[in-house]
């Protein structure tokens, strides 16, 4: 494989560049932003993502940059309905979930990308996918000096939900609104428990949070709402009203977040998944954007990147076989997780009292063995 172009310098794109380098393959990352910066406030790196990072030699550094979690709890209002002890997960799989600022994750990945591999201010505008064993792929790149055409033996589309690479190989697959908008931020606040992630369900609104530093709390707040809405008077004003009745420390977390530190993003997913076409392979949100309800969006991009690098290295010059193997190894797992994430997002926002009561009863009554099988299926990295 002579030339590899990676479109997008986010989590998936940088992980792909590192994984390819570990296999002796060079790649150039084309990132449209003029500087490396994280999109979003915080992120959870679950066990399966940390397993990949351990294979790449980055797990210890990432664990030190964030905070390890010992437990995940879900409550309906003030009443806990589910708790996941991550100690047994770590014992079985070697890692726990790390709660970390996205900027810290981005910093670590960028530091370990091959020197000179990332080109900033380079936006992929159009992709001609080429053919395995035939014409090379071509990418039109717009940058500060103008527009250029780049030829590549392989193009990896890690360019997000509005992917130019996906538009070239699967133009009929476009994002759909998932029915919720999501606020995110980092609050300046010290939590009593630094190693617990909590999510509180309250019908149309819910709220999740965990510490990412000694006095920093990452939080997210999905709300059932039409797409494209605006917050008259500011996001803080709306959030103060929405979460005033939630149990502590939710109102304090909102109050400790400056207005300018609050982001809002409508949640979208792909109704179908696209993986490859010609000399193009897609990964992460470009291939299978999912709702963030399981905290697996970034983790699945990380798994994609690692598996794709292995398939390309192992297949040598047979790119068609490499991309077919990549899709075969990833498709069923990603489809299952995306479907589960979408279902959880809908169930979490049930508003009728009877429906919520039955849901909570079912969650509390889940047998320990079934819960263990569910967590193992989620947290065992799908990279073999």
MOJOJO-V997623 format. One record per pair of residues at least 24 apart in sequence whose C-alpha atoms are under 6 Angstrom apart, sorted by sequence separation. I is the first residue (numbers start at 1). GAP is how many residues later the second one is. If there is no record, write none. Layout:
i: (I | I)
gap: (GAP | GAP)
//
This chain:
i: (190 | 189 | 188 | 189 | 69 | 188 | 68 | 187 | 68 | 187 | 67 | 186 | 67 | 186 | 66 | 185 | 66 | 185 | 184 | 184 | 183 | 126 | 127 | 183 | 182 | 182 | 127 | 181 | 181 | 180 | 180 | 179 | 180 | 294 | 47 | 290 | 293 | 47 | 47 | 291 | 46 | 45 | 293 | 45 | 44 | 44 | 43 | 42 | 42 | 43 | 42 | 41 | 38 | 38 | 187 | 188 | 187 | 187 | 185 | 307 | 185 | 184 | 184 | 183 | 183 | 182 | 182 | 181 | 181 | 34 | 181 | 33 | 34 | 180 | 29 | 32 | 33 | 28 | 29 | 30 | 31 | 32 | 178 | 28 | 29 | 32 | 178 | 31 | 32 | 177 | 30 | 176 | 175 | 176 | 175 | 18 | 175 | 169 | 100 | 99 | 77 | 163 | 72 | 74 | 76 | 156 | 161 | 70 | 71 | 72 | 73 | 74 | 75 | 76 | 77 | 154 | 155 | 156 | 157 | 158 | 160 | 161 | 69 | 70 | 72 | 74 | 154 | 156 | 160 | 69 | 159 | 158 | 137 | 41 | 13 | 67 | 204 | 12 | 66 | 132 | 203 | 131 | 132 | 203 | 4 | 130 | 131 | 203 | 3 | 4 | 6 | 129 | 130 | 3 | 4 | 5 | 6 | 7 | 8 | 129 | 4 | 7 | 8 | 129 | 7 | 78 | 42 | 132 | 132 | 49 | 81 | 82 | 81 | 19 | 12 | 16 | 20 | 12 | 19 | 48 | 47 | 48 | 48)
gap: (25 | 26 | 27 | 27 | 28 | 28 | 29 | 29 | 30 | 30 | 31 | 31 | 32 | 32 | 33 | 33 | 34 | 34 | 35 | 36 | 37 | 38 | 38 | 38 | 39 | 40 | 41 | 41 | 42 | 43 | 44 | 45 | 45 | 47 | 48 | 48 | 48 | 49 | 50 | 50 | 51 | 52 | 52 | 53 | 54 | 55 | 57 | 58 | 59 | 59 | 60 | 61 | 64 | 65 | 66 | 68 | 69 | 70 | 76 | 76 | 77 | 78 | 79 | 80 | 81 | 82 | 83 | 84 | 85 | 86 | 86 | 87 | 87 | 87 | 88 | 88 | 88 | 89 | 89 | 89 | 89 | 89 | 89 | 90 | 90 | 90 | 90 | 91 | 91 | 91 | 92 | 92 | 93 | 93 | 94 | 95 | 95 | 108 | 112 | 113 | 123 | 123 | 124 | 124 | 124 | 124 | 124 | 125 | 125 | 125 | 125 | 125 | 125 | 125 | 125 | 125 | 125 | 125 | 125 | 125 | 125 | 125 | 126 | 126 | 126 | 126 | 126 | 126 | 126 | 127 | 127 | 128 | 142 | 144 | 145 | 145 | 145 | 146 | 146 | 146 | 146 | 147 | 147 | 147 | 148 | 148 | 148 | 148 | 149 | 149 | 149 | 149 | 149 | 150 | 150 | 150 | 150 | 150 | 150 | 150 | 151 | 151 | 151 | 151 | 152 | 169 | 176 | 187 | 188 | 250 | 279 | 282 | 283 | 287 | 289 | 289 | 289 | 290 | 290 | 331 | 332 | 332 | 333)
//
